[in-house]
Amino acid sequence: MKVKDGMTGLIVGDALGVPVEFQTRGELMEHPVTRMEGYGTHNQPPGTWSDDSAMAIATMHSIVQKQGIDYDDMMDKFVEWYNNGKYMQGHFTFDCGATVSRAISRYTTGTPALKSGCSGERDNGNGSLMRILPLAYIKDIDYEIIENVSGLTHTHPRSKIACVLYIEMARSMIENEDLTMEEHIFSACDKIKEHYKGSPELVHFEKIFNNDLERVSGKGYVISTFEVVVHSLLNTDNYADAVLEAVNIGLDTDTTAAICGGLAGIYYGFDSIPIDWVNQIYRIEEVLELCERYEAFCDES
């Protein structure tokens, strides 16, 4: 089922990027990340994950507890994370995107879960893409549910399509181990182009569809993030190089490496993730136990 592979890959990528978040590509060319570091941007010890992993863990925890998708419960868990630091290693939240923050505020002041997300053009950050991976493991989950889970915070069609595309890539890697990285990525692209045929949003994904990714940017825009992820996966041949490539492109380093790491972890497997990096993730044992419970749920569903 590869739950442990993908979630560990996501968390390790996130932790690699946390200390250098917001650094530019030029700065990281001079001092590239090559190992698990600490402190830096958020002054956190090595192996600390951020909102990316916390919200993905919260999503997985909600599904395990409710034995299915419960939008209100997911939002309740996001509120616990945001207000009380639940799902963080140190029990406090040190990073949160503006769109996620506004969606949580809307929910806590009475807006229904499925209407709490923000839908403006400028609300196409990567804050739903970074937490969506657990849905890839649920058999036969449909696009509407993926879109709804994205829409808890990011309800613009562009963000929703990005989440569906990511899940299709992950699902291909989970179900078809004999395909190449390129085949996984572009077969998923073909499915998305067919399903959303006629949507004006598809133009924003053209660089991904056409593998026109020589120039990518690590800014937090969902399309830019996805371009970095695909670029990093297609230009490396192992987990470590993929996530380090994503980190060293700079800017939103934790999120690009987390999203890249989720796919790279699934594709290359848990044993491909450097064990010294894994061992530096404080409380990773709790996450791995949750992964076992989540995999049992997915096997039964």
C-alpha angles and dihedrals in degrees: 000000000000097000091138091047096054099038094046089046090052095047095046091049090049092050092049090056101042098082094052101038111146094018112131127242089250092054091049092048087061094044108018124191109249102158143015107299134177146213109019116114099008098023092236126147120255114285096032118145125209140211090300095067095032093058092044090051090047090052091051092046092052093051092048093048095045095035089230145018113322111169095194092051091049090053091046089055092047088053091051089052094046098045103030107023094245111167090026119111094231096037095245131093116234102170135039133157120239096242093050090048093052093046091052090047090051091050095048091051093055109278111138115253095249091050098043096086123099119245108187125120089251091053092078097106121135097258097113095038091057094059103035101086098096090068091066091073097056110096118240095357107166131228093251092062092048089050091048093051089050089047093060084084107357113039101162110117091239093060091044093052090048090055092049091049091050092050091049090053092048093045091052090053092048095049104034112043094169096065124096123244089255092051093051093049099044097040086057090049090053091053092051093048090052097044095046095036110157095021112134087217093072091077089071091061097050096106089056094044091049097039089237094151108129090116115044135161129213096216118133097255107121095235093047090050093050091048091054091049095051092042091052094048094047096047099049136054105209141043098255096050092046096055093040090052089053093047095048093054083074141210110070089028100156095053098042091049092045093052092043090045093054092059095038090051091053094045100044097029136235093286090060092064109093105257093216088059092049092048091056093060105102112223093011088137090065091052092049090052089052089049089057091051091046093050090051089053092049092049090054098043 
